[in-house]
Amino acid sequence: MISMKTNLKLLAKELDLTCLAGEAFLERTIDGAYVSDLLSDVMGKANAGMIWITSQVHRNIVAVSSLKELSAIIVVNERPVEPEVLAHAEEEEVVVFTSGQSAFDTAGLLYSYLKRN
């Protein structure tokens, strides 16, 4: 069970994530996570409040995150995100983090964190 005290700000500190966009929304709570690089998969299976772990870095990740009302996106594998994508994320109030870890390691760390909290 995930504690209501768990939010993006605490998560970012614990997992050493860098916030690239949406810093004003780090008080959002977390209701689980979804890992996928297929946009259609995320649209069909992710639930509102989840964090999405992906290596995709194009503009459509913002649209999907906004559509599904996800808490945040974590971009993995040290993939750079273009300034235009981050500007779009700010406009859509989408939080975008980056992780220096692989999707596997990021998901494992996130899973452990959410189980503890």
MODELLER restraints for C-alpha pairs under 7 A, 6 or more apart:
rsr = mdl.restraints
at = mdl.atoms
rsr.add(forms.Gaussian(group=physical.xy_distance, feature=features.Distance(at['CA:1:A'], at['CA:115:A']), mean=6.87, stdev=0.5))
rsr.add(forms.Gaussian(group=physical.xy_distance, feature=features.Distance(at['CA:2:A'], at['CA:31:A']), mean=6.87, stdev=0.5))
rsr.add(forms.Gaussian(group=physical.xy_distance, feature=features.Distance(at['CA:2:A'], at['CA:114:A']), mean=5.97, stdev=0.5))
rsr.add(forms.Gaussian(group=physical.xy_distance, feature=features.Distance(at['CA:2:A'], at['CA:115:A']), mean=6.82, stdev=0.5))
rsr.add(forms.Gaussian(group=physical.xy_distance, feature=features.Distance(at['CA:2:A'], at['CA:117:A']), mean=5.98, stdev=0.5))
rsr.add(forms.Gaussian(group=physical.xy_distance, feature=features.Distance(at['CA:3:A'], at['CA:117:A']), mean=5.54, stdev=0.5))
rsr.add(forms.Gaussian(group=physical.xy_distance, feature=features.Distance(at['CA:4:A'], at['CA:29:A']), mean=6.44, stdev=0.5))
rsr.add(forms.Gaussian(group=physical.xy_distance, feature=features.Distance(at['CA:6:A'], at['CA:29:A']), mean=5.84, stdev=0.5))
rsr.add(forms.Gaussian(group=physical.xy_distance, feature=features.Distance(at['CA:6:A'], at['CA:30:A']), mean=6.44, stdev=0.5))
rsr.add(forms.Gaussian(group=physical.xy_distance, feature=features.Distance(at['CA:6:A'], at['CA:117:A']), mean=6.51, stdev=0.5))
rsr.add(forms.Gaussian(group=physical.xy_distance, feature=features.Distance(at['CA:7:A'], at['CA:26:A']), mean=6.81, stdev=0.5))
rsr.add(forms.Gaussian(group=physical.xy_distance, feature=features.Distance(at['CA:7:A'], at['CA:27:A']), mean=5.48, stdev=0.5))
rsr.add(forms.Gaussian(group=physical.xy_distance, feature=features.Distance(at['CA:7:A'], at['CA:28:A']), mean=5.39, stdev=0.5))
rsr.add(forms.Gaussian(group=physical.xy_distance, feature=features.Distance(at['CA:7:A'], at['CA:29:A']), mean=4.25, stdev=0.5))
rsr.add(forms.Gaussian(group=physical.xy_distance, feature=features.Distance(at['CA:7:A'], at['CA:30:A']), mean=5.83, stdev=0.5))
rsr.add(forms.Gaussian(group=physical.xy_distance, feature=features.Distance(at['CA:8:A'], at['CA:26:A']), mean=4.85, stdev=0.5))
rsr.add(forms.Gaussian(group=physical.xy_distance, feature=features.Distance(at['CA:8:A'], at['CA:27:A']), mean=5.96, stdev=0.5))
rsr.add(forms.Gaussian(group=physical.xy_distance, feature=features.Distance(at['CA:8:A'], at['CA:28:A']), mean=5.90, stdev=0.5))
rsr.add(forms.Gaussian(group=physical.xy_distance, feature=features.Distance(at['CA:8:A'], at['CA:29:A']), mean=6.41, stdev=0.5))
rsr.add(forms.Gaussian(group=physical.xy_distance, feature=features.Distance(at['CA:8:A'], at['CA:30:A']), mean=6.96, stdev=0.5))
rsr.add(forms.Gaussian(group=physical.xy_distance, feature=features.Distance(at['CA:9:A'], at['CA:26:A']), mean=4.94, stdev=0.5))
rsr.add(forms.Gaussian(group=physical.xy_distance, feature=features.Distance(at['CA:9:A'], at['CA:27:A']), mean=6.19, stdev=0.5))
rsr.add(forms.Gaussian(group=physical.xy_distance, feature=features.Distance(at['CA:12:A'], at['CA:18:A']), mean=6.90, stdev=0.5))
rsr.add(forms.Gaussian(group=physical.xy_distance, feature=features.Distance(at['CA:15:A'], at['CA:109:A']), mean=6.93, stdev=0.5))
rsr.add(forms.Gaussian(group=physical.xy_distance, feature=features.Distance(at['CA:17:A'], at['CA:97:A']), mean=5.99, stdev=0.5))
rsr.add(forms.Gaussian(group=physical.xy_distance, feature=features.Distance(at['CA:17:A'], at['CA:98:A']), mean=5.73, stdev=0.5))
rsr.add(forms.Gaussian(group=physical.xy_distance, feature=features.Distance(at['CA:17:A'], at['CA:99:A']), mean=5.28, stdev=0.5))
rsr.add(forms.Gaussian(group=physical.xy_distance, feature=features.Distance(at['CA:18:A'], at['CA:97:A']), mean=5.29, stdev=0.5))
rsr.add(forms.Gaussian(group=physical.xy_distance, feature=features.Distance(at['CA:18:A'], at['CA:98:A']), mean=5.24, stdev=0.5))
rsr.add(forms.Gaussian(group=physical.xy_distance, feature=features.Distance(at['CA:18:A'], at['CA:99:A']), mean=6.76, stdev=0.5))
rsr.add(forms.Gaussian(group=physical.xy_distance, feature=features.Distance(at['CA:19:A'], at['CA:96:A']), mean=5.96, stdev=0.5))
rsr.add(forms.Gaussian(group=physical.xy_distance, feature=features.Distance(at['CA:19:A'], at['CA:97:A']), mean=4.39, stdev=0.5))
rsr.add(forms.Gaussian(group=physical.xy_distance, feature=features.Distance(at['CA:19:A'], at['CA:98:A']), mean=6.56, stdev=0.5))
rsr.add(forms.Gaussian(group=physical.xy_distance, feature=features.Distance(at['CA:20:A'], at['CA:86:A']), mean=6.88, stdev=0.5))
rsr.add(forms.Gaussian(group=physical.xy_distance, feature=features.Distance(at['CA:20:A'], at['CA:96:A']), mean=5.44, stdev=0.5))
rsr.add(forms.Gaussian(group=physical.xy_distance, feature=features.Distance(at['CA:20:A'], at['CA:97:A']), mean=5.54, stdev=0.5))
rsr.add(forms.Gaussian(group=physical.xy_distance, feature=features.Distance(at['CA:20:A'], at['CA:98:A']), mean=6.99, stdev=0.5))
rsr.add(forms.Gaussian(group=physical.xy_distance, feature=features.Distance(at['CA:21:A'], at['CA:86:A']), mean=5.73, stdev=0.5))
rsr.add(forms.Gaussian(group=physical.xy_distance, feature=features.Distance(at['CA:21:A'], at['CA:89:A']), mean=6.27, stdev=0.5))
rsr.add(forms.Gaussian(group=physical.xy_distance, feature=features.Distance(at['CA:21:A'], at['CA:90:A']), mean=5.79, stdev=0.5))
rsr.add(forms.Gaussian(group=physical.xy_distance, feature=features.Distance(at['CA:21:A'], at['CA:94:A']), mean=6.99, stdev=0.5))
rsr.add(forms.Gaussian(group=physical.xy_distance, feature=features.Distance(at['CA:21:A'], at['CA:95:A']), mean=5.26, stdev=0.5))
rsr.add(forms.Gaussian(group=physical.xy_distance, feature=features.Distance(at['CA:21:A'], at['CA:96:A']), mean=5.01, stdev=0.5))
rsr.add(forms.Gaussian(group=physical.xy_distance, feature=features.Distance(at['CA:22:A'], at['CA:89:A']), mean=6.97, stdev=0.5))
rsr.add(forms.Gaussian(group=physical.xy_distance, feature=features.Distance(at['CA:22:A'], at['CA:90:A']), mean=5.50, stdev=0.5))
rsr.add(forms.Gaussian(group=physical.xy_distance, feature=features.Distance(at['CA:22:A'], at['CA:93:A']), mean=5.82, stdev=0.5))
rsr.add(forms.Gaussian(group=physical.xy_distance, feature=features.Distance(at['CA:22:A'], at['CA:94:A']), mean=5.56, stdev=0.5))
rsr.add(forms.Gaussian(group=physical.xy_distance, feature=features.Distance(at['CA:22:A'], at['CA:95:A']), mean=4.16, stdev=0.5))
rsr.add(forms.Gaussian(group=physical.xy_distance, feature=features.Distance(at['CA:22:A'], at['CA:96:A']), mean=6.51, stdev=0.5))
rsr.add(forms.Gaussian(group=physical.xy_distance, feature=features.Distance(at['CA:23:A'], at['CA:95:A']), mean=6.74, stdev=0.5))
rsr.add(forms.Gaussian(group=physical.xy_distance, feature=features.Distance(at['CA:25:A'], at['CA:95:A']), mean=6.82, stdev=0.5))
rsr.add(forms.Gaussian(group=physical.xy_distance, feature=features.Distance(at['CA:28:A'], at['CA:71:A']), mean=6.39, stdev=0.5))
rsr.add(forms.Gaussian(group=physical.xy_distance, feature=features.Distance(at['CA:30:A'], at['CA:49:A']), mean=5.66, stdev=0.5))
rsr.add(forms.Gaussian(group=physical.xy_distance, feature=features.Distance(at['CA:30:A'], at['CA:50:A']), mean=5.95, stdev=0.5))
rsr.add(forms.Gaussian(group=physical.xy_distance, feature=features.Distance(at['CA:30:A'], at['CA:51:A']), mean=6.93, stdev=0.5))
rsr.add(forms.Gaussian(group=physical.xy_distance, feature=features.Distance(at['CA:30:A'], at['CA:71:A']), mean=6.34, stdev=0.5))
rsr.add(forms.Gaussian(group=physical.xy_distance, feature=features.Distance(at['CA:31:A'], at['CA:49:A']), mean=4.93, stdev=0.5))
rsr.add(forms.Gaussian(group=physical.xy_distance, feature=features.Distance(at['CA:31:A'], at['CA:50:A']), mean=4.99, stdev=0.5))
rsr.add(forms.Gaussian(group=physical.xy_distance, feature=features.Distance(at['CA:32:A'], at['CA:50:A']), mean=4.73, stdev=0.5))
rsr.add(forms.Gaussian(group=physical.xy_distance, feature=features.Distance(at['CA:32:A'], at['CA:51:A']), mean=6.39, stdev=0.5))
rsr.add(forms.Gaussian(group=physical.xy_distance, feature=features.Distance(at['CA:33:A'], at['CA:50:A']), mean=4.68, stdev=0.5))
rsr.add(forms.Gaussian(group=physical.xy_distance, feature=features.Distance(at['CA:33:A'], at['CA:51:A']), mean=4.50, stdev=0.5))
rsr.add(forms.Gaussian(group=physical.xy_distance, feature=features.Distance(at['CA:33:A'], at['CA:52:A']), mean=5.80, stdev=0.5))
rsr.add(forms.Gaussian(group=physical.xy_distance, feature=features.Distance(at['CA:34:A'], at['CA:46:A']), mean=6.07, stdev=0.5))
rsr.add(forms.Gaussian(group=physical.xy_distance, feature=features.Distance(at['CA:34:A'], at['CA:50:A']), mean=6.63, stdev=0.5))
rsr.add(forms.Gaussian(group=physical.xy_distance, feature=features.Distance(at['CA:34:A'], at['CA:51:A']), mean=6.19, stdev=0.5))
rsr.add(forms.Gaussian(group=physical.xy_distance, feature=features.Distance(at['CA:34:A'], at['CA:52:A']), mean=4.92, stdev=0.5))
rsr.add(forms.Gaussian(group=physical.xy_distance, feature=features.Distance(at['CA:34:A'], at['CA:53:A']), mean=6.22, stdev=0.5))
rsr.add(forms.Gaussian(group=physical.xy_distance, feature=features.Distance(at['CA:35:A'], at['CA:52:A']), mean=5.81, stdev=0.5))
rsr.add(forms.Gaussian(group=physical.xy_distance, feature=features.Distance(at['CA:35:A'], at['CA:53:A']), mean=4.71, stdev=0.5))
rsr.add(forms.Gaussian(group=physical.xy_distance, feature=features.Distance(at['CA:35:A'], at['CA:54:A']), mean=6.23, stdev=0.5))
rsr.add(forms.Gaussian(group=physical.xy_distance, feature=features.Distance(at['CA:36:A'], at['CA:42:A']), mean=6.62, stdev=0.5))
rsr.add(forms.Gaussian(group=physical.xy_distance, feature=features.Distance(at['CA:36:A'], at['CA:53:A']), mean=6.54, stdev=0.5))
rsr.add(forms.Gaussian(group=physical.xy_distance, feature=features.Distance(at['CA:36:A'], at['CA:54:A']), mean=5.71, stdev=0.5))
rsr.add(forms.Gaussian(group=physical.xy_distance, feature=features.Distance(at['CA:37:A'], at['CA:54:A']), mean=5.30, stdev=0.5))
rsr.add(forms.Gaussian(group=physical.xy_distance, feature=features.Distance(at['CA:37:A'], at['CA:55:A']), mean=6.40, stdev=0.5))
rsr.add(forms.Gaussian(group=physical.xy_distance, feature=features.Distance(at['CA:37:A'], at['CA:56:A']), mean=6.14, stdev=0.5))
rsr.add(forms.Gaussian(group=physical.xy_distance, feature=features.Distance(at['CA:43:A'], at['CA:64:A']), mean=6.55, stdev=0.5))
rsr.add(forms.Gaussian(group=physical.xy_distance, feature=features.Distance(at['CA:43:A'], at['CA:68:A']), mean=6.72, stdev=0.5))
rsr.add(forms.Gaussian(group=physical.xy_distance, feature=features.Distance(at['CA:47:A'], at['CA:68:A']), mean=6.54, stdev=0.5))
rsr.add(forms.Gaussian(group=physical.xy_distance, feature=features.Distance(at['CA:48:A'], at['CA:68:A']), mean=5.52, stdev=0.5))
rsr.add(forms.Gaussian(group=physical.xy_distance, feature=features.Distance(at['CA:48:A'], at['CA:69:A']), mean=4.79, stdev=0.5))
rsr.add(forms.Gaussian(group=physical.xy_distance, feature=features.Distance(at['CA:48:A'], at['CA:70:A']), mean=4.89, stdev=0.5))
rsr.add(forms.Gaussian(group=physical.xy_distance, feature=features.Distance(at['CA:49:A'], at['CA:69:A']), mean=6.29, stdev=0.5))
rsr.add(forms.Gaussian(group=physical.xy_distance, feature=features.Distance(at['CA:49:A'], at['CA:70:A']), mean=4.63, stdev=0.5))
rsr.add(forms.Gaussian(group=physical.xy_distance, feature=features.Distance(at['CA:49:A'], at['CA:71:A']), mean=4.66, stdev=0.5))
rsr.add(forms.Gaussian(group=physical.xy_distance, feature=features.Distance(at['CA:50:A'], at['CA:70:A']), mean=5.05, stdev=0.5))
rsr.add(forms.Gaussian(group=physical.xy_distance, feature=features.Distance(at['CA:50:A'], at['CA:71:A']), mean=5.44, stdev=0.5))
rsr.add(forms.Gaussian(group=physical.xy_distance, feature=features.Distance(at['CA:51:A'], at['CA:70:A']), mean=5.98, stdev=0.5))
rsr.add(forms.Gaussian(group=physical.xy_distance, feature=features.Distance(at['CA:51:A'], at['CA:71:A']), mean=5.37, stdev=0.5))
rsr.add(forms.Gaussian(group=physical.xy_distance, feature=features.Distance(at['CA:51:A'], at['CA:72:A']), mean=4.88, stdev=0.5))
rsr.add(forms.Gaussian(group=physical.xy_distance, feature=features.Distance(at['CA:51:A'], at['CA:73:A']), mean=5.70, stdev=0.5))
rsr.add(forms.Gaussian(group=physical.xy_distance, feature=features.Distance(at['CA:52:A'], at['CA:72:A']), mean=6.31, stdev=0.5))
rsr.add(forms.Gaussian(group=physical.xy_distance, feature=features.Distance(at['CA:52:A'], at['CA:73:A']), mean=4.71, stdev=0.5))
rsr.add(forms.Gaussian(group=physical.xy_distance, feature=features.Distance(at['CA:52:A'], at['CA:74:A']), mean=6.03, stdev=0.5))
rsr.add(forms.Gaussian(group=physical.xy_distance, feature=features.Distance(at['CA:53:A'], at['CA:73:A']), mean=5.97, stdev=0.5))
rsr.add(forms.Gaussian(group=physical.xy_distance, feature=features.Distance(at['CA:53:A'], at['CA:74:A']), mean=4.78, stdev=0.5))
rsr.add(forms.Gaussian(group=physical.xy_distance, feature=features.Distance(at['CA:53:A'], at['CA:75:A']), mean=6.11, stdev=0.5))
rsr.add(forms.Gaussian(group=physical.xy_distance, feature=features.Distance(at['CA:53:A'], at['CA:76:A']), mean=6.99, stdev=0.5))
rsr.add(forms.Gaussian(group=physical.xy_distance, feature=features.Distance(at['CA:53:A'], at['CA:103:A']), mean=6.65, stdev=0.5))
rsr.add(forms.Gaussian(group=physical.xy_distance, feature=features.Distance(at['CA:54:A'], at['CA:74:A']), mean=6.31, stdev=0.5))
rsr.add(forms.Gaussian(group=physical.xy_distance, feature=features.Distance(at['CA:54:A'], at['CA:75:A']), mean=5.21, stdev=0.5))
rsr.add(forms.Gaussian(group=physical.xy_distance, feature=features.Distance(at['CA:54:A'], at['CA:76:A']), mean=6.07, stdev=0.5))
rsr.add(forms.Gaussian(group=physical.xy_distance, feature=features.Distance(at['CA:54:A'], at['CA:103:A']), mean=6.88, stdev=0.5))
rsr.add(forms.Gaussian(group=physical.xy_distance, feature=features.Distance(at['CA:55:A'], at['CA:75:A']), mean=5.28, stdev=0.5))
rsr.add(forms.Gaussian(group=physical.xy_distance, feature=features.Distance(at['CA:55:A'], at['CA:76:A']), mean=5.15, stdev=0.5))
rsr.add(forms.Gaussian(group=physical.xy_distance, feature=features.Distance(at['CA:55:A'], at['CA:77:A']), mean=6.47, stdev=0.5))
rsr.add(forms.Gaussian(group=physical.xy_distance, feature=features.Distance(at['CA:55:A'], at['CA:79:A']), mean=6.71, stdev=0.5))
rsr.add(forms.Gaussian(group=physical.xy_distance, feature=features.Distance(at['CA:56:A'], at['CA:75:A']), mean=6.97, stdev=0.5))
rsr.add(forms.Gaussian(group=physical.xy_distance, feature=features.Distance(at['CA:57:A'], at['CA:81:A']), mean=5.48, stdev=0.5))
rsr.add(forms.Gaussian(group=physical.xy_distance, feature=features.Distance(at['CA:58:A'], at['CA:85:A']), mean=6.55, stdev=0.5))
rsr.add(forms.Gaussian(group=physical.xy_distance, feature=features.Distance(at['CA:59:A'], at['CA:85:A']), mean=5.08, stdev=0.5))
rsr.add(forms.Gaussian(group=physical.xy_distance, feature=features.Distance(at['CA:62:A'], at['CA:89:A']), mean=5.70, stdev=0.5))
rsr.add(forms.Gaussian(group=physical.xy_distance, feature=features.Distance(at['CA:62:A'], at['CA:94:A']), mean=6.62, stdev=0.5))
rsr.add(forms.Gaussian(group=physical.xy_distance, feature=features.Distance(at['CA:65:A'], at['CA:94:A']), mean=6.91, stdev=0.5))
rsr.add(forms.Gaussian(group=physical.xy_distance, feature=features.Distance(at['CA:66:A'], at['CA:92:A']), mean=6.57, stdev=0.5))
rsr.add(forms.Gaussian(group=physical.xy_distance, feature=features.Distance(at['CA:66:A'], at['CA:94:A']), mean=6.48, stdev=0.5))
rsr.add(forms.Gaussian(group=physical.xy_distance, feature=features.Distance(at['CA:72:A'], at['CA:94:A']), mean=6.31, stdev=0.5))
rsr.add(forms.Gaussian(group=physical.xy_distance, feature=features.Distance(at['CA:72:A'], at['CA:95:A']), mean=4.67, stdev=0.5))
rsr.add(forms.Gaussian(group=physical.xy_distance, feature=features.Distance(at['CA:72:A'], at['CA:96:A']), mean=5.83, stdev=0.5))
rsr.add(forms.Gaussian(group=physical.xy_distance, feature=features.Distance(at['CA:73:A'], at['CA:95:A']), mean=6.23, stdev=0.5))
rsr.add(forms.Gaussian(group=physical.xy_distance, feature=features.Distance(at['CA:73:A'], at['CA:96:A']), mean=4.87, stdev=0.5))
rsr.add(forms.Gaussian(group=physical.xy_distance, feature=features.Distance(at['CA:73:A'], at['CA:97:A']), mean=6.05, stdev=0.5))
rsr.add(forms.Gaussian(group=physical.xy_distance, feature=features.Distance(at['CA:74:A'], at['CA:96:A']), mean=6.01, stdev=0.5))
rsr.add(forms.Gaussian(group=physical.xy_distance, feature=features.Distance(at['CA:74:A'], at['CA:97:A']), mean=4.67, stdev=0.5))
rsr.add(forms.Gaussian(group=physical.xy_distance, feature=features.Distance(at['CA:74:A'], at['CA:98:A']), mean=5.42, stdev=0.5))
rsr.add(forms.Gaussian(group=physical.xy_distance, feature=features.Distance(at['CA:74:A'], at['CA:99:A']), mean=6.64, stdev=0.5))
rsr.add(forms.Gaussian(group=physical.xy_distance, feature=features.Distance(at['CA:75:A'], at['CA:97:A']), mean=6.12, stdev=0.5))
rsr.add(forms.Gaussian(group=physical.xy_distance, feature=features.Distance(at['CA:75:A'], at['CA:98:A']), mean=4.73, stdev=0.5))
rsr.add(forms.Gaussian(group=physical.xy_distance, feature=features.Distance(at['CA:75:A'], at['CA:99:A']), mean=6.12, stdev=0.5))
rsr.add(forms.Gaussian(group=physical.xy_distance, feature=features.Distance(at['CA:76:A'], at['CA:98:A']), mean=6.06, stdev=0.5))
rsr.add(forms.Gaussian(group=physical.xy_distance, feature=features.Distance(at['CA:76:A'], at['CA:99:A']), mean=5.00, stdev=0.5))
rsr.add(forms.Gaussian(group=physical.xy_distance, feature=features.Distance(at['CA:76:A'], at['CA:100:A']), mean=6.25, stdev=0.5))
rsr.add(forms.Gaussian(group=physical.xy_distance, feature=features.Distance(at['CA:76:A'], at['CA:101:A']), mean=5.92, stdev=0.5))
rsr.add(forms.Gaussian(group=physical.xy_distance, feature=features.Distance(at['CA:76:A'], at['CA:102:A']), mean=5.56, stdev=0.5))
rsr.add(forms.Gaussian(group=physical.xy_distance, feature=features.Distance(at['CA:76:A'], at['CA:103:A']), mean=5.64, stdev=0.5))
rsr.add(forms.Gaussian(group=physical.xy_distance, feature=features.Distance(at['CA:77:A'], at['CA:99:A']), mean=6.89, stdev=0.5))
rsr.add(forms.Gaussian(group=physical.xy_distance, feature=features.Distance(at['CA:77:A'], at['CA:100:A']), mean=5.81, stdev=0.5))
rsr.add(forms.Gaussian(group=physical.xy_distance, feature=features.Distance(at['CA:77:A'], at['CA:101:A']), mean=5.59, stdev=0.5))
rsr.add(forms.Gaussian(group=physical.xy_distance, feature=features.Distance(at['CA:77:A'], at['CA:102:A']), mean=4.85, stdev=0.5))
rsr.add(forms.Gaussian(group=physical.xy_distance, feature=features.Distance(at['CA:77:A'], at['CA:103:A']), mean=6.88, stdev=0.5))
rsr.add(forms.Gaussian(group=physical.xy_distance, feature=features.Distance(at['CA:78:A'], at['CA:99:A']), mean=6.33, stdev=0.5))
rsr.add(forms.Gaussian(group=physical.xy_distance, feature=features.Distance(at['CA:78:A'], at['CA:100:A']), mean=4.90, stdev=0.5))
rsr.add(forms.Gaussian(group=physical.xy_distance, feature=features.Distance(at['CA:89:A'], at['CA:95:A']), mean=6.88, stdev=0.5))
